[in-house]
Amino acid sequence: MFTAGCCCSPAHRWPAPGHDPALLVASRVVQGMGAALVAPAALSLITTGFPQGPARNRALGRYGATASIGFVAGQVLGGVLGPVHQLASVFLVNVRSA
């Protein structure tokens, strides 16, 4: 499931060159499907990959912190890029963390 969700990631680049609303909606649907697959799969990989105790707690804390920071940073970056550049420019920015 995790790998299948990651395969949906390139959809963020689809609407960047043009201004087609149908393409925008389609890419957001594919991104949403990918996120719906990746988020629970990543959480289950963490809980099964770490033994109970401090190591798992630390991993879950880092997962939660990274997700929270990414959500807030995405909102702020989208708000900055939207008015300053073409709205399509927000689809060219995709930050990966590993």
C-alpha positions as CSV (number, residue, x, y, z in Angstrom):
1,M,0.0,0.0,0.0
2,F,2.8,2.4,0.8
3,T,4.5,1.9,-2.5
4,A,1.2,2.2,-4.4
5,G,0.5,5.5,-2.6
6,C,4.0,6.8,-3.5
7,C,3.3,6.1,-7.1
8,C,0.6,8.7,-7.0
9,S,3.0,11.4,-6.0
10,P,4.0,12.6,-9.6
11,A,0.4,13.8,-10.1
12,H,1.3,17.1,-8.4
13,R,3.1,18.1,-11.6
14,W,0.2,17.5,-14.0
15,P,-1.6,20.9,-13.8
16,A,1.6,23.1,-13.6
17,P,2.0,23.8,-17.4
18,G,-1.6,24.6,-18.2
19,H,-4.7,26.1,-16.7
20,D,-7.1,23.3,-17.3
21,P,-9.5,23.0,-14.4
22,A,-10.3,19.4,-15.2
23,L,-6.7,18.5,-15.0
24,L,-6.3,20.3,-11.7
25,V,-9.2,18.4,-10.2
26,A,-8.0,15.1,-11.6
27,S,-4.5,15.6,-10.2
28,R,-5.9,16.5,-6.8
29,V,-8.0,13.4,-6.8
30,V,-5.0,11.2,-7.6
31,Q,-2.9,13.0,-4.9
32,G,-5.7,12.5,-2.4
33,M,-5.9,8.8,-3.2
34,G,-2.1,8.5,-2.8
35,A,-2.2,10.3,0.6
36,A,-5.1,8.1,1.7
37,L,-2.9,5.0,1.0
38,V,0.5,6.4,2.3
39,A,-0.5,7.9,5.7
40,P,-2.0,4.8,7.4
41,A,0.6,2.5,5.7
42,A,3.5,4.7,7.1
43,L,2.0,4.6,10.5
44,S,1.6,0.8,10.5
45,L,5.2,0.4,9.2
46,I,6.4,2.5,12.2
47,T,4.3,0.5,14.7
48,T,5.4,-2.9,13.3
49,G,9.0,-1.8,12.7
50,F,9.8,-0.7,16.2
51,P,9.5,-2.7,19.4
52,Q,7.2,-1.3,22.1
53,G,8.9,1.2,24.3
54,P,11.0,4.3,23.9
55,A,12.1,3.7,20.4
56,R,8.6,3.3,19.1
57,N,7.4,6.3,21.1
58,R,10.2,8.4,19.6
59,A,9.5,7.3,16.1
60,L,5.8,8.0,16.4
61,G,6.6,11.4,17.9
62,R,8.9,12.3,15.0
63,Y,6.2,11.1,12.5
64,G,3.6,13.3,14.2
65,A,5.9,16.3,14.3
66,T,7.0,15.9,10.7
67,A,3.5,15.6,9.5
68,S,2.4,18.7,11.5
69,I,5.3,20.8,10.3
70,G,4.7,19.7,6.7
71,F,1.1,20.6,6.9
72,V,1.7,24.1,8.3
73,A,4.6,24.8,6.0
74,G,2.6,23.7,2.9
75,Q,-0.2,26.0,3.8
76,V,2.2,29.0,4.3
77,L,4.2,28.2,1.2
78,G,1.1,27.8,-0.9
79,G,-0.2,31.2,0.4
80,V,3.1,32.9,-0.5
81,L,3.5,31.3,-3.9
82,G,-0.1,31.7,-5.0
83,P,-0.3,35.5,-5.1
84,V,3.3,36.2,-6.0
85,H,3.7,33.8,-8.9
86,Q,1.1,32.1,-11.0
87,L,-1.1,29.8,-9.0
88,A,0.2,26.9,-11.1
89,S,3.7,27.4,-9.5
90,V,2.5,25.8,-6.3
91,F,2.4,22.5,-8.1
92,L,6.1,22.6,-9.0
93,V,7.1,22.6,-5.3
94,N,7.2,19.2,-3.7
95,V,9.4,18.7,-0.7
96,R,10.5,15.2,0.1
97,S,11.7,14.1,3.5
98,A,13.2,10.7,4.1
